[in-house]
Amino acid sequence: MHEKMRDLIESILLLFHLSITDQLTGIYNRTYFNEKIEKEMKIAEQKNQPITAMMLDIDHFKSINDTCGHLCGDAVLAKCAKIITNSLRNQDIAFRFGGDEFYVLMPNTAIDEAFVAAERLRTNIEHSRIGQDIPVTASIGIAERISVESPDHWFKRLDQALYKAKIKSGNQVAG
């Protein structure tokens, strides 16, 4: 009986892990992001702490897929996810938002500190050798949440910051 119970618990834990994790990159997925952002915003409000987010988009990702193939594109996504998680602090939470977009939630972090972290991350991606002679860069937008701002409004400001980074020819950080 104990063995069946243990197997059931292991199966439930595995299913939970699969439900919140992006299979390609191994980082959290958008579904878990939607749950986590609400919790982190409440914590920031209760503790009166800043919370900042960054959105990262791989520059010219479509041309990587078109030139090298989708398997190569998948390898680029997986490697970028690894660089993201290795570049962040323990308290930061990385998500694959969809396609070639990644999102990082930075609890108890003001915009200035987030800008330094985003620039470090951008540089780490630029200097990494992903694949065979494929130059990979990323554009990053950052936005600190304004007190009592809705997640949708915060996300819109973050999206505008990412657009500003991309419009400057990419490989930029903008806030």
C-alpha positions in Angstrom: 0.0 0.0 0.0 2.8 2.4 0.9 4.5 1.8 -2.5 1.3 2.7 -4.4 0.8 5.8 -2.4 4.4 6.9 -3.0 4.0 6.2 -6.8 0.8 8.3 -6.8 2.5 11.2 -5.0 5.5 11.0 -7.4 3.1 11.1 -10.4 1.2 14.1 -9.0 4.5 16.0 -8.4 5.7 15.1 -11.9 2.4 16.3 -13.4 2.6 19.6 -11.4 6.2 20.2 -12.6 5.2 19.5 -16.2 2.2 21.9 -15.9 4.4 24.9 -14.9 7.5 24.2 -16.9 8.3 25.0 -20.5 9.5 21.6 -21.9 12.0 23.1 -24.4 13.8 25.4 -22.1 13.2 23.9 -18.6 12.2 27.3 -17.1 8.7 28.3 -16.0 6.0 28.7 -18.6 3.4 31.5 -19.2 0.7 29.6 -17.3 2.8 29.7 -14.1 3.7 33.3 -14.8 0.0 34.3 -14.7 -0.2 32.7 -11.2 3.1 33.9 -9.9 2.8 37.6 -10.9 -0.3 38.1 -8.7 1.4 36.6 -5.7 4.6 38.6 -6.1 2.7 41.9 -6.6 0.8 41.2 -3.4 4.0 40.5 -1.5 5.6 43.7 -2.9 2.6 45.8 -1.8 2.4 44.2 1.7 6.1 44.8 2.3 6.2 48.1 0.5 9.0 46.9 -1.8 9.7 47.7 -5.4 9.2 45.0 -8.0 10.6 45.2 -11.6 10.2 43.1 -14.6 12.2 42.6 -17.7 11.0 41.2 -21.1 13.7 39.8 -23.4 13.3 39.1 -27.1 15.9 37.4 -29.2 16.9 39.7 -32.1 16.2 38.4 -35.6 15.1 35.0 -34.3 13.0 34.3 -37.4 16.1 34.6 -39.6 17.9 32.1 -37.3 15.0 29.6 -37.9 14.9 30.4 -41.6 18.6 30.1 -42.2 19.6 27.3 -39.8 16.4 25.4 -39.3 14.0 25.0 -36.4 16.2 22.5 -34.5 18.9 25.2 -34.4 16.3 27.7 -33.3 15.2 25.4 -30.5 18.9 25.1 -29.4 19.2 28.9 -29.4 16.1 29.2 -27.2 17.3 26.5 -24.8 20.8 28.1 -24.5 19.3 31.6 -24.0 17.2 30.2 -21.2 20.3 28.7 -19.6 22.1 32.0 -19.9 19.1 33.9 -18.4 18.9 31.6 -15.4 22.7 31.7 -14.9 22.8 35.5 -15.1 20.1 36.1 -12.6 20.0 36.3 -8.8 18.3 33.6 -6.7 15.3 35.8 -6.0 14.6 36.5 -9.8 12.1 34.3 -11.6 12.5 33.5 -15.3 9.7 32.4 -17.6 9.4 31.6 -21.3 6.6 33.8 -22.3 6.1 32.4 -25.8 8.1 32.0 -29.0 11.4 33.8 -28.5 10.2 36.0 -25.6 11.3 35.6 -22.0 10.1 37.4 -19.0 12.0 37.9 -15.7 10.2 38.9 -12.5 12.5 40.7 -10.1 11.0 41.0 -6.6 12.4 43.6 -4.2 14.3 45.3 -7.1 14.1 48.9 -8.2 14.6 50.0 -11.8 18.3 51.0 -11.4 19.3 47.6 -10.1 17.2 45.9 -12.8 18.9 47.9 -15.5 22.3 46.7 -14.3 21.1 43.1 -14.3 19.5 43.5 -17.7 22.7 44.9 -19.2 24.7 42.1 -17.7 22.3 39.6 -19.2 22.3 41.3 -22.6 26.1 41.2 -22.6 26.2 37.5 -21.6 24.0 36.6 -24.5 25.9 38.7 -27.0 29.2 37.2 -25.9 28.1 33.6 -25.8 28.7 31.3 -28.7 25.4 29.8 -29.4 25.5 27.2 -32.1 28.0 27.4 -35.0 28.9 30.9 -35.8 25.5 32.3 -35.1 25.5 35.8 -33.7 22.7 36.0 -31.1 21.7 39.2 -29.4 18.7 40.2 -27.4 16.7 43.3 -26.8 15.4 43.8 -23.2 12.7 46.1 -21.9 12.4 46.8 -18.2 9.7 48.5 -16.1 9.3 48.9 -12.4 5.7 48.5 -11.2 4.1 51.7 -10.0 2.3 51.2 -6.7 -1.2 49.7 -7.2 -0.7 49.5 -11.0 -2.7 46.7 -12.7 -0.7 43.9 -14.2 -2.1 44.8 -17.6 -0.9 48.4 -17.4 2.5 47.3 -16.1 2.8 44.8 -18.9 1.9 47.4 -21.5 4.7 49.7 -20.2 7.1 46.8 -20.3 6.1 45.9 -23.8 6.7 49.5 -24.9 10.1 49.4 -23.3 10.9 46.3 -25.2 9.7 47.9 -28.4 12.0 50.9 -27.8 15.0 48.5 -27.3 14.2 46.7 -30.6 13.5 49.9 -32.6 17.1 51.0 -31.8 18.3 48.1 -34.0 18.2 45.6 -31.1 20.9 44.4 -28.7 19.8 47.2 -26.3 18.2 47.6 -22.9 15.5 50.2 -22.6 13.2 51.3 -19.7 
